[in-house]
Amino acid sequence: MAQFSENMDVPDMGRRQFMNLLTFGTVTGVALGALYPVVNYFIPPATGGGGGGTTAKDDLGNNVSVSKFLGSHNVGDRVLVQGLKGDPTYIVVDSKEAIREYGLNAICTHLGCVVPWVAAEDKFKCPCHGSQYDATGKVVRGPAPRSLALAHTAVEDDAIVLTTWTETDFRTNEDPWWA
């Protein structure tokens, strides 16, 4: 009978465990590296700075300067900026020195079209299916089921800062549907 030498034919357990651990670590690292961008895609980005607001941006992505904004628009103008969550938001010029304390999300509550302001008729009119909103964004003609969403506006360091409107909707006296 031939006897096997313990050291010659079978690698010792320490080396086998090390190779298993090395293989497991490599496969795990590659899998996590591949999954990271997929998982990160589904996590929404944080908005705003320390105050929780979002600075309004112009069509080129630059912060809106309030002094330049008020100097280049007339009282009563409704001007689109990039607002909360990147949605188009109307800023209303209240006077030559101030903007209105609220902004209006320009997304139609029916099918999500951007609703233009029609100054000649003093209302917002959706080009997709004819929904109409008054000057404050309250729906006056369907098929849109709800008024345009509101956002608080404030001026901080010559910039317009938008924050989520969580109080009662002053147009309907109801809780905000968008909060």
TORMINU-904896 format. One record per atom (N, C-alpha, C): residue in three letters; y, z, x. Coordinates in steps of 0.1 Angstrom, whole numbers, padded with zeros to 4 digits, always signed. Atoms other than C-alpha are relative to their C-alpha. Layout:
# residues N
AlaYZX ...
***
This chain:
# residues 179
Met-0012+0000+0008 Met+0000+0000+0000 Met+0012+0000+0009 Ala-0012+0001-0007 Ala+0033-0010+0012 Ala+0010+0010-0005 Gln-0011-0009+0004 Gln+0061+0015+0011 Gln+0013-0006+0002 Phe-0014+0005-0001 Phe+0097+0006+0004 Phe+0009+0010+0007 Ser-0010-0009-0007 Ser+0124+0019+0026 Ser+0011+0002-0010 Glu-0011-0003+0010 Glu+0150+0036+0005 Glu+0013-0006+0004 Asn-0013+0005-0005 Asn+0179+0023+0026 Asn+0001-0015+0001 Met+0000+0014-0003 Met+0169-0014+0029 Met+0002-0009-0012 Asp+0001+0010+0011 Asp+0163-0030-0005 Asp+0009+0004-0012 Val-0008-0004+0012 Val+0183-0010-0031 Val+0013+0006+0005 Pro-0013-0006-0004 Pro+0221-0004-0026 Pro+0001+0014-0006 Asp-0002-0014+0005 Asp+0230+0032-0029 Asp+0009+0001-0012 Met-0007-0002+0013 Met+0245+0045-0062 Met+0015+0000+0002 Gly-0014-0001-0002 Gly+0279+0051-0047 Gly+0007-0013+0001 Arg-0006+0013+0000 Arg+0285+0015-0039 Arg-0001-0007-0013 Arg+0001+0006+0013 Arg+0272+0003-0073 Arg+0010+0006-0009 Gln-0010-0006+0009 Gln+0295+0027-0091 Gln+0014-0005+0004 Phe-0013+0005-0004 Phe+0324+0016-0070 Phe+0002-0015-0004 Met-0001+0014+0005 Met+0317-0021-0078 Met+0002-0001-0015 Asn-0002+0000+0015 Asn+0314-0013-0115 Asn+0014+0004-0004 Leu-0014-0005+0002 Leu+0347+0006-0114 Leu+0010-0011+0003 Leu-0009+0010-0005 Leu+0364-0022-0095 Leu+0000-0012-0010 Thr+0001+0010+0010 Thr+0351-0048-0120 Thr+0007+0004-0013 Phe-0006-0005+0012 Phe+0361-0027-0150 Phe+0015+0000+0001 Gly-0015-0001-0002 Gly+0396-0021-0136 Gly+0006-0014+0000 Thr-0005+0014+0000 Thr+0401-0058-0129 Thr+0001-0006-0013 Val+0001+0006+0013 Val+0390-0069-0163 Val+0010+0007-0009 Thr-0010-0007+0008 Thr+0411-0042-0180 Thr+0014-0004+0004 Gly-0014+0004-0005 Gly+0442-0051-0159 Gly+0004-0014-0005 Val-0002+0014+0005 Val+0439-0088-0168 Val+0002+0000-0015 Ala-0001-0001+0015 Ala+0434-0080-0205 Ala+0013+0006-0004 Leu-0013-0007+0004 Leu+0464-0056-0207 Leu+0012-0010+0004 Gly-0010+0010-0004 Gly+0485-0082-0188 Gly+0002-0011-0010 Ala+0000+0011+0010 Ala+0476-0109-0213 Ala+0005+0005-0014 Leu-0004-0005+0013 Leu+0481-0086-0244 Leu+0014+0005+0000 Tyr-0014-0005+0000 Tyr+0515-0072-0233 Tyr+0010-0009-0007 Pro-0010+0009+0006 Pro+0536-0102-0243 Pro-0003-0002-0015 Val+0003+0001+0014 Val+0517-0105-0276 Val+0004+0012-0008 Val-0005-0012+0007 Val+0523-0069-0286 Val+0015+0001+0000 Asn-0015-0001-0001 Asn+0559-0070-0274 Asn+0007-0010-0009 Tyr-0006+0009+0009 Tyr+0565-0100-0296 Tyr+0002+0006-0014 Phe+0000-0005+0013 Phe+0558-0080-0327 Phe+0009+0013-0001 Ile-0009-0012+0000 Ile+0581-0050-0317 Ile+0014-0005-0001 Pro-0014+0005+0001 Pro+0617-0057-0329 Pro+0008+0006+0011 Pro-0009-0005-0010 Pro+0644-0054-0303 Pro+0009+0011-0006 Ala-0010-0010+0005 Ala+0667-0023-0305 Ala+0013-0007-0001 Thr-0013+0006+0002 Thr+0701-0031-0318 Thr+0011+0010+0004 Gly-0012-0008-0002 Gly+0735-0018-0308 Gly-0001+0009+0012 Gly-0001-0009-0011 Gly+0746+0008-0283 Gly-0002+0014-0005 Gly+0001-0014+0003 Gly+0750+0045-0285 Gly+0004+0004-0014 Gly-0005-0003+0013 Gly+0768+0044-0318 Gly-0009-0005-0011 Gly+0009+0006+0010 Gly+0740+0025-0335 Gly+0005-0013-0007 Gly-0006+0012+0005 Gly+0763-0005-0343 Gly-0003-0012+0008 Thr+0002+0013-0007 Thr+0761-0041-0334 Thr+0014-0006+0001 Thr-0012+0006-0002 Thr+0791-0058-0319 Thr-0001-0015-0005 Ala-0001+0013+0006 Ala+0801-0090-0338 Ala+0002-0010+0011 Lys+0000+0011-0010 Lys+0796-0122-0318 Lys+0006-0013-0007 Asp-0005+0013+0005 Asp+0813-0156-0322 Asp-0011-0010+0001 Asp+0010+0010+0000 Asp+0795-0189-0324 Asp-0006-0003+0014 Leu+0005+0002-0013 Leu+0791-0190-0286 Leu-0007+0012+0006 Gly+0007-0012-0004 Gly+0776-0155-0284 Gly+0009+0010+0007 Asn-0010-0009-0007 Asn+0808-0138-0270 Asn+0005+0011-0011 Asn-0005-0010+0009 Asn+0821-0105-0285 Asn+0013-0005-0006 Val-0012+0004+0007 Val+0848-0111-0311 Val+0011+0010+0003 Ser-0012-0008-0003 Ser+0882-0098-0299 Ser+0008+0001-0013 Val-0007-0002+0012 Val+0900-0083-0329 Val+0014-0005+0001 Ser-0014+0005-0001 Ser+0935-0091-0316 Ser+0000-0015-0001 Lys+0000+0015+0001 Lys+0926-0128-0311 Lys-0005-0004-0014 Phe+0005+0003+0013 Phe+0907-0128-0344 Phe+0011+0000-0010 Leu-0011-0002+0009 Leu+0936-0115-0364 Leu+0011-0010+0002 Gly-0010+0010-0003 Gly+0960-0138-0346 Gly-0003-0014-0004 Ser+0003+0014+0003 Ser+0941-0169-0354 Ser-0005-0002-0014 His+0004+0002+0014 His+0932-0163-0391 His+0010+0006-0009 Asn-0010-0004+0011 Asn+0952-0158-0423 Asn-0006+0011-0008 Val+0004-0011+0009 Val+0951-0129-0447 Val-0009-0006-0011 Gly+0009+0005+0010 Gly+0922-0134-0471 Gly-0011-0009+0005 Asp+0010+0009-0005 Asp+0902-0156-0448 Asp-0013+0008+0002 Arg+0014-0005-0002 Arg+0864-0150-0446 Arg-0006-0008+0011 Val+0004+0007-0012 Val+0851-0159-0412 Val-0014+0005+0004 Leu+0013-0003-0004 Leu+0815-0161-0401 Leu-0001+0005+0015 Val+0003-0005-0013 Val+0803-0140-0371 Val-0015+0003+0000 Gln+0014-0004-0001 Gln+0769-0131-0358 Gln+0000+0015-0002 Gly+0000-0015+0003 Gly+0762-0096-0373 Gly-0013+0007+0002 Leu+0012-0008-0002 Leu+0734-0072-0378 Leu-0012-0009+0000 Lys+0012+0007-0002 Lys+0700-0085-0368 Lys+0002-0015+0003 Gly-0004+0014-0003 Gly+0718-0117-0357 Gly+0003-0009-0013 Asp-0004+0007+0013 Asp+0725-0127-0394 Asp+0014-0004+0000 Pro-0014+0003+0002 Pro+0756-0146-0402 Pro+0007+0009-0010 Thr-0007-0010+0008 Thr+0781-0122-0416 Thr+0015-0003-0001 Tyr-0014+0003+0002 Tyr+0816-0127-0431 Tyr+0008+0012+0003 Ile-0011-0010-0002 Ile+0845-0107-0418 Ile+0012-0004-0008 Val-0011+0003+0008 Val+0874-0105-0442 Val+0013+0005+0006 Val-0014-0004-0006 Val+0910-0105-0429 Val+0007+0007-0011 Asp-0007-0007+0010 Asp+0927-0078-0449 Asp+0015-0001+0001 Ser-0014+0001-0002 Ser+0961-0080-0434 Ser+0002-0006+0014 Lys-0002+0006-0013 Lys+0977-0094-0402 Lys-0003+0011+0011 Glu+0004-0011-0009 Glu+0968-0060-0386 Glu-0014+0006-0001 Ala+0013-0006+0002 Ala+0934-0052-0400 Ala-0010-0009-0007 Ile+0010+0006+0007 Ile+0901-0064-0412 Ile-0005+0009-0011 Arg+0005-0008+0011 Arg+0884-0052-0444 Arg-0011+0009+0005 Glu+0009-0010-0005 Glu+0862-0021-0440 Glu-0015-0004-0002 Tyr+0014+0005+0002 Tyr+0831-0041-0450 Tyr-0001-0015+0004 Gly+0003+0014-0002 Gly+0815-0074-0440 Gly-0011-0003-0010 Leu+0010+0005+0009 Leu+0792-0095-0461 Leu-0010-0009+0007 Asn+0010+0008-0006 Asn+0759-0109-0450 Asn+0000-0013-0008 Ala-0001+0013+0006 Ala+0760-0146-0456 Ala-0013-0007-0005 Ile+0013+0005+0004 Ile+0723-0150-0465 Ile-0002+0001-0015 Cys+0002+0000+0014 Cys+0717-0160-0501 Cys-0013+0008-0003 Thr+0011-0009+0004 Thr+0694-0135-0519 Thr-0010-0007-0008 His+0010+0008+0007 His+0676-0163-0536 His-0011-0006+0009 Leu+0010+0006-0010 Leu+0660-0184-0508 Leu+0004+0000+0014 Gly-0004-0002-0014 Gly+0679-0174-0477 Gly+0009-0011+0006 Cys-0010+0010-0006 Cys+0704-0203-0473 Cys+0013+0008+0004 Val-0013-0006-0004 Val+0737-0195-0456 Val+0010-0005-0011 Val-0009+0003+0011 Val+0763-0193-0484 Val+0014-0002+0005 Pro-0014+0003-0005 Pro+0797-0209-0476 Pro+0010+0006-0010 Trp-0011-0004+0008 Trp+0830-0195-0488 Trp+0008-0012-0005 Val-0008+0011+0005 Val+0849-0219-0511 Val+0013+0006-0004 Ala-0013-0006+0003 Ala+0885-0208-0509 Ala+0007-0005-0012 Ala-0007+0006+0012 Ala+0897-0232-0536 Ala-0005+0006-0013 Glu+0005-0007+0012 Glu+0875-0214-0561 Glu-0001+0015+0001 Asp-0001-0014-0002 Asp+0878-0180-0546 Asp-0014+0007-0002 Lys+0013-0005+0001 Lys+0840-0175-0544 Lys-0009-0006+0010 Phe+0010+0005-0008 Phe+0809-0180-0524 Phe-0010-0008-0009 Lys+0009+0009+0008 Lys+0787-0209-0536 Lys-0011-0005+0009 Cys+0011+0004-0007 Cys+0752-0215-0524 Cys-0003-0015-0002 Pro+0002+0014+0002 Pro+0745-0252-0517 Pro-0014-0003-0004 Cys+0014+0003+0002 Cys+0707-0249-0522 Cys-0003+0000-0015 His+0003-0001+0015 His+0704-0238-0559 His+0011+0004-0009 Gly-0012-0002+0009 Gly+0739-0231-0571 Gly+0003+0014-0003 Ser-0004-0014+0002 Ser+0740-0193-0569 Ser+0015+0002+0004 Gln-0014-0002-0003 Gln+0776-0180-0569 Gln+0002+0015+0001 Tyr-0003-0014-0002 Tyr+0791-0147-0557 Tyr+0015+0000+0000 Asp-0014-0001+0000 Asp+0826-0134-0562 Asp+0005+0003+0014 Ala-0006-0003-0013 Ala+0850-0125-0534 Ala-0005+0012+0007 Thr+0006-0012-0006 Thr+0833-0092-0528 Thr-0015-0002+0003 Gly+0014+0002-0003 Gly+0798-0108-0526 Gly-0009+0004-0012 Lys+0008-0003+0012 Lys+0787-0097-0561 Lys-0005-0013-0007 Val+0005+0012+0006 Val+0764-0122-0577 Val+0006-0001-0014 Val-0005+0002+0014 Val+0780-0138-0608 Val-0007-0011-0007 Arg+0009+0010+0006 Arg+0756-0167-0613 Arg-0012-0002+0008 Gly+0012+0002-0007 Gly+0720-0171-0605 Gly-0003-0014+0004 Pro+0012-0008+0001 Pro+0693-0178-0597 Pro-0001+0012+0010 Ala+0001-0011-0009 Ala+0701-0153-0569 Ala-0001+0013-0008 Pro+0002-0012+0007 Pro+0688-0119-0581 Pro+0009+0012+0004 Arg-0008-0012-0005 Arg+0711-0096-0560 Arg+0012-0005+0007 Ser-0013+0002-0007 Ser+0745-0094-0545 Ser-0003-0001+0015 Leu+0001+0001-0015 Leu+0751-0102-0508 Leu+0000+0014+0006 Ala+0000-0013-0006 Ala+0743-0073-0485 Ala+0013+0003+0007 Leu-0012-0005-0007 Leu+0771-0052-0471 Leu-0003+0006+0013 Ala+0000-0007-0013 Ala+0778-0039-0436 Ala+0013+0006+0002 His-0013-0007-0004 His+0804-0014-0424 His+0006-0008+0011 Thr-0007+0006-0011 Thr+0830-0029-0401 Thr+0009+0011+0006 Ala-0009-0010-0007 Ala+0850-0008-0375 Ala+0005-0008+0012 Val-0006+0006-0012 Val+0872-0017-0346 Val-0001+0010+0011 Glu+0002-0008-0011 Glu+0862-0002-0313 Glu+0003-0008+0013 Asp-0004+0007-0012 Asp+0879-0012-0280 Asp+0002-0015-0002 Asp-0003+0014+0003 Asp+0892-0045-0295 Asp-0012-0008-0004 Ala+0011+0007+0005 Ala+0858-0054-0308 Ala-0004+0004-0014 Ile+0005-0004+0013 Ile+0843-0055-0343 Ile-0014+0005+0001 Val+0014-0006+0000 Val+0813-0032-0347 Val-0005+0001-0014 Leu+0006+0000+0013 Leu+0790-0036-0376 Leu-0011+0010-0001 Thr+0011-0009+0002 Thr+0767-0009-0389 Thr-0005-0001-0015 Thr+0007+0002+0013 Thr+0743-0008-0418 Thr+0007+0008-0011 Trp-0006-0007+0011 Trp+0757+0001-0452 Trp-0011+0007-0008 Thr+0011-0008+0007 Thr+0736+0029-0467 Thr+0005+0007-0012 Glu-0005-0007+0012 Glu+0759+0043-0493 Glu-0002-0008-0013 Thr+0001+0007+0013 Thr+0761+0033-0530 Thr+0008-0013+0001 Asp-0007+0013+0000 Asp+0771-0004-0534 Asp+0011+0002-0010 Phe-0011-0002+0009 Phe+0806-0002-0548 Phe+0002-0011-0010 Arg-0001+0011+0009 Arg+0802-0035-0566 Arg-0009+0002-0012 Thr+0010-0002+0011 Thr+0772-0024-0587 Thr-0003+0015-0003 Asn+0002-0014+0002 Asn+0772+0014-0584 Asn-0015+0004+0001 Glu+0015-0002-0002 Glu+0735+0012-0573 Glu-0003+0003+0015 Asp+0004-0001-0014 Asp+0717+0021-0542 Asp-0002-0014+0007 Pro+0001+0013-0006 Pro+0718-0007-0517 Pro-0015-0005+0001 Trp+0014+0006-0001 Trp+0687-0030-0519 Trp-0004-0003+0014 Trp+0003+0004-0014 Trp+0689-0039-0482 Trp-0002+0011+0009 Ala+0001-0012-0009 Ala+0688-0004-0468 Ala-0015+0004+0001 
***
